[in-house]
């Protein structure tokens, strides 16, 4: 697996970590007197959330679903284990490309069969622009690891788009090391798929 694939997997894991942190910050539990799941005003627990991943099926692309999906599945299992009884996070996958029409069709198909909570990706600027327009209309956030066109940077046009750029890699790495220190984690593994 190339370094770009590993970096993409790392970005996706960190994106899910940030989604978990945003969820924790956006809900204020009421005090409980027992060891039961806390109550969240306005929510019926568990909350069902669906993250949608639309990426290319081209093996030459470093964001190829073959490498990304197993990492996403592991991250989703971790989120569901950590927040059991509070939320059920599931993934919906869509095959797309960097062509605007293909990603739009994939997003529309998924929106007909799933209640979308967040789009993760696509990792192509043209596709991210299309998804972001659609997501604005559907009131759904978009988190993308790469998108960099000038129009995508306009928060007036894309208020629900969050980009994790390469400029954020060092702060994210520092965050991971802080998490490892806080949790007394001393080993890091690298998964290589031949």
N, C-alpha and C positions, 0 to 999 in steps of 0.2 A: 504494500500500500504506500502511496507517495506521501510526502510530507504535507502536501496540500489537502489530501484526504484526511489525514490525522488532524490538521488544523481545523478543517470543516467540522469533523466530529467533535472536537473540543469546543468550537463555537456553538454548536447545537446543544451540547450538554450545558454550557454556561447560559445559553438562552433559556433553557428549561429551568435552570437554577434561578435566573432572574424572574421568570414567571412565578415560580414558587414564592420568591421573596415579595413580589408585588402583591400576590394573593394574601400573604400574611399581613402585609401593611395595610391593605385595603379593607380588611375586615377586623372589627373590634369585638372580641368575644365578651359576652356578659359573664359576670362571676358565676362560678358553679360551686356547689357544696359537696359534690361527690366526684368520683373518678370517671364520670361520663364525658362524652364528647361535648365541648362547649357549644352554646347557642350563638348563632350569628343572626342579628336582627335583619329581617327581610329575606333571609335565605332558608330554604327547606333542605336540610342535610340528608344525604350527601349531595353536593352540587355536581352536576354532570357537565364536564368541560370537554370540548373536542378541539384538538390542535390539528390543523391541516398542513401537510407537507406536500408541496408540488415541486418536483425537481425533474431534471432531465434524465432520460434513459440512455443517453449517449455515454459509452464507457470511456471515451476520451476526455470527458468532462470530470474534473476532480470532485464534483458534488454528486456523482452517480449514486442513484438510489441503492444499488447493491451494497455500497459501503456505509451509507448514511442510515438506512432503516434499522439494521441491527443495533446500532448505537442508540437510536431514538427509542427502540423497544426497551432496552435496558434502562434508559432514563425514565421512561413512563412507568415501568414496574417500580422503580425507586420512589417516584413521586406518589404513586398510589399506596405504596407500603407506608411511607412517612405520613400521609394524610388520610389514612383509612378512616372512613366514617365522616370525613369532612368534604372530600371531593373525590370524584372518579374522573380521572383524566384518560382520554382515549385519543388515538391517532387515526386520521383518515389520510390515505396516500393518494396522490394523483400523479400520473405521468405527464410531463410537460416538456417544453423545450424553451429555447430563448426566443422563439417566435411568438409574437403577441397574440395571434389568434389561437394557438394551441393551448397556451396557459389560461386564456380566458374561457375556453371551452371546458378545460379540466376543472377550473374553479366553479363554473356554473353547474356542472354535473354533480360535484360534491355538495354544493349548496342545496341542491334538490333533495339529497338523501341524508344530510347531516345538519344538525344545528351547530354551526361553526362558532367557536369561541375565539380562536386566534389562527392566523396564517403564519407558518414558519417557512421562510423562503418566499419566493424562489431566489436563487443566488445569481440571477442575471438581471441587469438593470432594466432592460426592455420589459421583461416579464414582471418584474417587481412593480413597475409603473402601472401596468394593466391591473394586476392584483390589487394594488393600492387604490386605484379608482373604484374598483368594484367593492372593496372592503369599506371604503368611505360610505358608499351608498347603503351597505349592509350594517354599518356601525360595528365593524369587527377590526381589532388591531392586527397589524402586520409587523413581523419581526424578520428582518433579512440580514444575512451575514455579509453581503457584498455590494448591493445596489449603490451606484455612485453618480448617476446622471444629475445634472444641475436641477432639473425640475423636481426630482425626488427630494431634494434638500429643502424645498419650500414647505414649511409647516402650515402655511395658510391653505395650500392645496392638499397636502397629505398630513393631516393632524394625527392620524392613528398609526403612522409608519415609524418604526424604530429600526435604525441601522446599527449593526455592530461592525464597525470598520476595522481595518488593520491597525489604525492608530490607537484602538482600544485594547490591543493585544497585551501590552505590558500591564495596564491596570487590571485586566482580567487575570493575568498570570499572578500578579500580586495578590489578588483576591483569593485565588486557589491556594496559594501558599499560606495565606492567613487562615483559611478554612482548615488546611491540613494541620497547622500549628494549634489552632483552637481545639480541634478534635483529636489531637495526638495521633495523627496518621503519619506514618514514617516511610511508607512504601508507595512507590508509583509503578504501575505496570504499563507495558506497551503491548497492545494486541496487534500482531502482524498476521494478515490473512494472505496466504500464498496465492 
